[in-house]
């Protein structure tokens, strides 16, 4: 009798409709994420001058600053993604198929590197290539010049280098997982038939790595589109991306409708690319 009494509450709980169990997480999600997002969209449709609902969109889309920021964001994200794919593929090949002491430790370090904040990598690059960094210090010490020749970190190329440096491990991780599942017998047969390493990579390894490359590249593209810390810490004043434009409009100019318009555009692009990443990731098994 006592056992039946103790089991009664559990039985009543299991009889609750499934929709009831979904209410708590949906409520938390709505409060933490959906409500602030709805406020951003509402603000973008409510310009302060009392004009039409889409006046802020028309004004932002017509501005040269927005078009330049959008173009800069796209080319930096695409350029960094291509660089990460090439560099990540080469480094993953070396770690997976070229035996050297410490290869396993390097592979484990990649997992740790994924937890590093982006500004930390940028700060390290500033210590090396900054205006008063080690490279410029060594140059002035050897030549006696007033300043060193390395000033590229404050240019778009410096931002590109920092993004490639930081995001390459995000490509390497799925590649190393894909390489670990590759049958070594295929490589041995190809080598036994006289195939050179370049041909083995092109005809055996690369086809197996394409899904992982696509998944890693899609993820890097999404993250680069939303990167803020790297651009801010490099001090590249002439590099304005969509996140930097949102910061400038909201914090520096107090133009909240325009900032929300840019934020909505950035969110729409990111969600679309994230959907693509999920599709590619499922097909790749990543």
Secondary structure, 3 states (H helix, E strand, C coil): CHHHHHHHHHHHHHCCCHHHHHHHHHHHHHHHHHHHHHHHHHHHCCCCCCCCCCHHHHHHHHCHHHHHHHHHHHHHHHHHHHHHHHHHHHHHHHHHHCCCCCHHHHHHHHHHHCCCCHHHHHHHHHHHHCCCCHHHHHHHHHHCCCCCCCCHHHCHHHHHHHHHHHHHHHHHHHHHHHHHCCCHHHHHHHHHCCCCHHHHHHHHHHHHHHHHHHHHHHHHHHHHHCCCHHHHHHCCCCCCCHHHHHHHHHHHCCCHHHHHHHHHHHHHHHHHHHHHHHHHHHHHCC
